[in-house]
Amino acid sequence: MPLATWITFLFVSLAATFSPGPGVLLAISTSVTLGARRTLYSSAGNALGVFIVATVAITGLGLLLQTSTMAFSVLKIIGAGYLIYLGVRQWRSKAAAAQPKTTTAIASTRSKVFLHGLLVALTNPKAILFFTAIFPQFIQTSHPDPVRFLLLTSTFVVCVVTSHLFYITLATRMGSSIIGTNGMMGTTRMRYLNRASGLIFIGLGCAVLTITSH
């Protein structure tokens, strides 16, 4: 692949991944409630989901979703429903939940966070449309080159992780200053943050319902 072509794809990927979306919002809300370290599991799950979505798009299933109204509607409803579920869950989350202390509890939290990141990526119809529209500009989808596919997909995944690290760092620093101490004032602010992020998740879920495949 020519270097200029790869650089063009890199800038497209950076623009797409740094634009706040469900994956970024999940990383931000998780970093505020569980800390930056555990949020990395969410980012890892999201990155894996993005890789799977890219593979789906390149194999032609993305085109099927784009042309089949029924299949796209099903994915859209599932994606919207999951985002709304996350929003309600975030709204109802306790403001000062105790951090899990046992090894089993910590492992359970990590696996759940990873799964949330994975499912957010897999149920995002906008991601399917993105790869279906963008990949043909950089790779021949009828006879895809495996090396070029891996290069493009790896580039996008790295951009996803980089954007998440940026937002996680920003959210952690801002969250610490906003929440302040663990007293009543900190608990109140955390509750407001949880509800604000919950509303955004619900709003994103409703927005997903308006996405069309054409």
Secondary structure as UniProt FT lines:
FT   HELIX           3..18
FT   HELIX           22..34
FT   HELIX           36..58
FT   TURN            59..60
FT   HELIX           61..67
FT   HELIX           69..92
FT   TURN            95..96
FT   HELIX           103..122
FT   HELIX           125..134
FT   HELIX           135..137
FT   HELIX           146..179
FT   HELIX           184..208
FT   TURN            209..210
//
